[in-house]
Amino acid sequence: MSALNQTLYGALVMGCFAVGLFLLRFWSTTRDRLFAMFAFAFWLLGLNWLGLAVLDTTQEQRTAFYALRAAAFVVILVAIVDKNRHARRVRPRPPTARRSGGRWRLHVASRRREQAGRPT
């Protein structure tokens, strides 16, 4: 394997682990599982590139690395689906709004103005 390939694999490994740490920092502040799962997926991708850089494998031996890469993408898909399903369950219903006079107003605010005798 050429020195250029080794350098590029090293850059990919470093980038994946740096992005994973960056996402882990977001997870530590928000405790949102999406960030933790994305960090894990990027670390899996980093391990994939590290394995390809360290082991000079033939084409037949790269199947395990493709499986590792596929597992990382599955983790990303699971994280997205989990975030969307979790957001539907937990998110409180926003107050209903209506458009009046070119602006959006909440029903509660417009009812208060009507009760006070001011036009909406």
Backbone bond lengths (Angstrom), bond angles and torsions (degrees), N, CA, C in turn:
res aa  C-N    CA-C-N  psi(-1)  N-CA   C-N-CA  omega(-1)  CA-C   N-CA-C  phi
1 M - - - 1.444 - - 1.533 107.83 -
2 S 1.305 115.60 138.50 1.461 119.43 -175.14 1.528 111.45 -75.38
3 A 1.307 115.24 163.36 1.465 121.07 179.67 1.530 110.80 -66.43
4 L 1.318 116.43 -32.80 1.464 119.59 178.42 1.520 111.00 -65.20
5 N 1.324 116.79 -42.92 1.468 120.12 177.70 1.525 110.92 -62.76
6 Q 1.321 116.66 -42.28 1.466 120.35 178.05 1.529 110.84 -60.18
7 T 1.326 116.30 -42.45 1.461 120.80 -179.69 1.527 110.64 -65.31
8 L 1.327 116.70 -43.65 1.464 119.90 180.00 1.531 111.70 -66.58
9 Y 1.325 117.19 -40.14 1.469 119.65 175.61 1.531 110.60 -62.04
10 G 1.332 116.31 -40.68 1.461 120.07 177.89 1.523 111.91 -62.76
11 A 1.324 116.94 -39.71 1.462 120.88 177.75 1.531 110.65 -65.49
12 L 1.323 116.56 -40.11 1.471 120.10 178.02 1.527 111.36 -64.53
13 V 1.321 116.53 -42.59 1.471 120.60 178.90 1.517 109.91 -62.57
14 M 1.328 116.53 -47.56 1.464 120.35 -179.72 1.525 111.21 -62.35
15 G 1.325 116.83 -41.60 1.459 120.51 179.10 1.518 112.59 -63.64
16 C 1.327 116.69 -43.49 1.471 120.21 179.95 1.522 111.63 -64.76
17 F 1.314 117.04 -42.58 1.465 118.80 179.73 1.532 111.45 -70.46
18 A 1.341 117.61 -34.29 1.469 120.23 177.35 1.525 110.84 -67.02
19 V 1.324 117.07 -42.59 1.472 120.35 177.47 1.523 109.90 -64.22
20 G 1.322 117.24 -39.55 1.462 120.54 176.99 1.519 112.06 -60.46
21 L 1.338 117.07 -42.61 1.468 120.12 177.23 1.525 111.51 -66.50
22 F 1.320 116.69 -38.32 1.454 121.34 178.11 1.533 110.58 -61.77
23 L 1.333 116.17 -45.09 1.468 120.30 178.21 1.522 111.74 -67.75
24 L 1.325 116.86 -33.66 1.463 119.82 177.63 1.530 110.93 -66.06
25 R 1.319 116.70 -33.27 1.461 119.48 176.07 1.534 110.61 -64.83
26 F 1.339 117.38 -41.18 1.459 120.33 175.86 1.521 110.80 -63.43
27 W 1.327 116.67 -39.78 1.463 119.68 178.49 1.522 110.71 -62.60
28 S 1.328 117.71 -39.01 1.466 119.72 -177.74 1.523 111.83 -66.61
29 T 1.330 118.01 -28.25 1.460 119.37 178.76 1.516 112.96 -87.74
30 T 1.339 117.74 -33.66 1.468 120.05 -175.76 1.523 113.68 -102.75
31 R 1.331 117.38 -22.06 1.469 123.14 -174.49 1.538 111.83 57.71
32 D 1.320 115.57 30.93 1.459 121.31 176.71 1.520 108.64 -89.48
33 R 1.329 116.66 125.15 1.470 120.83 -176.31 1.513 113.00 -61.52
34 L 1.321 117.68 -25.36 1.454 120.71 -179.49 1.527 110.88 -57.66
35 F 1.333 117.09 -43.94 1.459 120.69 -178.79 1.529 111.27 -67.09
36 A 1.322 117.20 -39.46 1.463 120.02 179.44 1.525 110.98 -66.16
37 M 1.323 116.62 -40.79 1.462 119.20 -179.56 1.526 111.25 -70.15
38 F 1.317 117.64 -36.74 1.462 119.87 176.21 1.527 110.71 -66.49
39 A 1.333 117.20 -39.47 1.468 120.10 177.22 1.521 110.23 -60.84
40 F 1.336 116.87 -44.23 1.463 120.65 178.48 1.525 110.87 -62.38
41 A 1.328 117.61 -40.60 1.464 121.07 179.40 1.530 110.91 -64.06
42 F 1.323 116.98 -41.16 1.469 118.81 178.76 1.514 111.01 -68.04
43 W 1.318 117.88 -34.23 1.466 119.42 176.34 1.521 110.61 -67.41
44 L 1.342 117.69 -36.60 1.463 119.61 174.83 1.526 110.60 -62.56
45 L 1.327 116.58 -41.83 1.467 119.27 177.64 1.528 110.61 -64.31
46 G 1.327 117.05 -37.35 1.462 120.27 176.70 1.517 111.88 -63.66
47 L 1.339 115.77 -40.73 1.470 118.84 176.62 1.526 111.24 -64.10
48 N 1.322 116.09 -35.94 1.455 120.67 177.19 1.525 110.25 -60.39
49 W 1.320 117.08 -50.80 1.456 120.45 -179.07 1.529 111.62 -67.25
50 L 1.334 116.63 -34.81 1.464 119.61 177.40 1.527 111.10 -64.37
51 G 1.327 115.78 -42.69 1.458 119.42 178.14 1.511 112.49 -63.29
52 L 1.330 116.79 -39.65 1.463 119.82 178.28 1.523 111.77 -68.73
53 A 1.336 117.07 -30.45 1.465 120.03 -179.99 1.517 111.61 -76.75
54 V 1.326 117.09 -41.08 1.469 120.70 -174.22 1.518 111.34 -78.72
55 L 1.324 116.14 -45.11 1.462 120.20 -177.81 1.516 109.61 -93.76
56 D 1.297 115.77 120.33 1.461 120.13 176.47 1.520 107.32 -83.37
57 T 1.323 115.57 86.73 1.462 120.81 -172.09 1.515 111.53 -95.12
58 T 1.312 114.64 155.55 1.455 120.28 173.14 1.525 108.29 -85.32
59 Q 1.304 115.67 175.43 1.462 120.70 -176.53 1.529 112.13 -61.53
60 E 1.319 118.22 -36.23 1.464 121.63 -177.61 1.528 112.04 -70.98
61 Q 1.320 117.34 -27.55 1.458 120.70 -176.84 1.528 113.10 -86.89
62 R 1.295 118.23 -3.07 1.463 121.13 -177.55 1.528 112.98 -84.34
63 T 1.299 119.29 -0.66 1.459 121.94 -178.51 1.523 111.68 -61.22
64 A 1.312 117.49 -38.99 1.462 120.34 179.25 1.526 110.66 -64.05
65 F 1.315 117.16 -35.09 1.465 119.69 179.08 1.525 111.35 -71.25
66 Y 1.330 116.40 -35.03 1.462 118.64 175.05 1.524 110.38 -65.88
67 A 1.317 116.72 -37.40 1.469 120.45 177.76 1.532 110.71 -65.07
68 L 1.324 116.78 -38.56 1.465 120.85 177.72 1.529 110.50 -64.96
69 R 1.319 115.98 -41.87 1.465 120.17 178.17 1.528 110.54 -66.09
70 A 1.328 117.20 -40.52 1.467 120.47 177.82 1.521 110.86 -64.18
71 A 1.332 117.67 -38.14 1.467 120.85 177.37 1.519 110.71 -62.62
72 A 1.334 117.53 -37.86 1.472 120.54 178.17 1.525 110.88 -63.78
73 F 1.327 116.76 -41.93 1.462 119.31 179.22 1.524 111.65 -70.11
74 V 1.319 117.25 -32.26 1.474 119.98 175.30 1.528 110.14 -65.96
75 V 1.326 116.98 -40.02 1.473 120.20 177.46 1.528 110.05 -61.78
76 I 1.334 117.49 -40.37 1.464 120.48 178.13 1.526 110.46 -63.33
77 L 1.324 117.39 -44.51 1.474 120.21 178.68 1.520 111.81 -63.50
78 V 1.323 117.01 -41.40 1.472 120.74 178.39 1.525 109.83 -63.79
79 A 1.322 117.53 -39.04 1.462 120.75 179.29 1.517 111.31 -63.35
80 I 1.321 117.04 -41.64 1.463 120.69 179.94 1.520 110.61 -66.80
81 V 1.323 116.87 -45.57 1.468 119.95 179.22 1.524 110.68 -63.96
82 D 1.324 116.85 -41.47 1.465 120.82 178.78 1.525 111.13 -62.62
83 K 1.311 116.94 -40.94 1.469 120.30 179.59 1.526 110.69 -64.50
84 N 1.324 116.94 -42.87 1.461 119.76 -179.05 1.525 111.91 -69.22
85 R 1.311 118.19 -39.78 1.463 120.60 178.54 1.525 110.92 -69.49
86 H 1.336 116.50 -40.49 1.462 121.13 -179.46 1.531 110.40 -67.81
87 A 1.322 117.54 -37.28 1.464 120.97 -179.15 1.522 110.52 -66.62
88 R 1.322 117.61 -35.05 1.465 120.09 178.91 1.517 111.87 -68.83
89 R 1.335 116.93 -34.24 1.461 120.23 -178.62 1.512 112.61 -77.36
90 V 1.320 117.91 -38.56 1.456 121.47 -168.67 1.521 112.98 -94.80
91 R 1.300 118.16 -31.81 1.450 121.45 -172.41 1.529 111.03 -62.21
92 P 1.315 117.84 126.47 1.458 119.44 177.35 1.518 110.39 -71.04
93 R 1.308 115.64 154.49 1.453 119.66 179.35 1.516 109.43 -70.50
94 P 1.317 117.13 127.52 1.459 118.47 178.07 1.519 109.54 -73.47
95 P 1.315 117.30 155.31 1.457 118.76 176.95 1.519 109.65 -65.31
96 T 1.304 116.53 145.97 1.459 119.89 -178.64 1.517 109.20 -73.13
97 A 1.295 115.31 146.71 1.460 120.91 -178.45 1.514 109.06 -127.74
98 R 1.304 115.74 156.09 1.456 119.72 175.40 1.516 108.28 -136.41
99 R 1.290 114.68 157.01 1.460 119.25 -178.49 1.518 107.85 -96.03
100 S 1.317 114.58 126.67 1.451 119.83 -178.64 1.518 108.23 -145.18
101 G 1.314 116.15 123.55 1.455 119.48 176.81 1.522 113.60 65.89
102 G 1.324 118.11 31.58 1.451 121.42 177.97 1.515 114.50 82.61
103 R 1.345 118.34 -1.42 1.462 120.87 179.80 1.520 108.77 -128.78
104 W 1.324 114.40 153.37 1.460 119.68 174.87 1.519 108.53 -84.56
105 R 1.307 115.97 132.55 1.450 120.06 178.29 1.522 108.81 -131.20
106 L 1.283 115.36 146.69 1.448 119.71 175.66 1.518 108.90 -77.88
107 H 1.323 115.29 145.76 1.462 119.26 178.63 1.514 111.60 -58.27
108 V 1.304 116.92 -37.92 1.461 120.55 -177.51 1.521 110.07 -63.17
109 A 1.327 116.98 -45.26 1.460 120.42 -178.71 1.524 111.29 -66.44
110 S 1.330 117.69 -41.03 1.461 119.22 -179.44 1.532 110.88 -70.44
111 R 1.330 117.68 -33.06 1.471 119.70 176.16 1.521 110.88 -65.26
112 R 1.318 116.85 -39.12 1.466 119.84 178.63 1.522 110.97 -64.19
113 R 1.320 116.55 -40.78 1.466 119.27 178.70 1.520 110.87 -65.89
114 E 1.342 117.05 -40.64 1.453 119.92 177.87 1.515 111.50 -62.81
115 Q 1.339 116.77 -40.02 1.448 120.10 179.06 1.519 111.40 -67.67
116 A 1.329 117.18 -30.61 1.457 120.65 179.84 1.526 111.54 -81.13
117 G 1.323 117.48 -7.12 1.453 120.90 177.77 1.519 113.79 92.77
118 R 1.328 117.60 7.03 1.457 120.63 178.45 1.516 108.90 -94.31
119 P 1.321 116.68 144.93 1.483 118.63 177.36 1.525 110.50 -71.09
120 T 1.320 114.88 154.08 1.465 119.81 179.38 1.491 111.97 -90.32
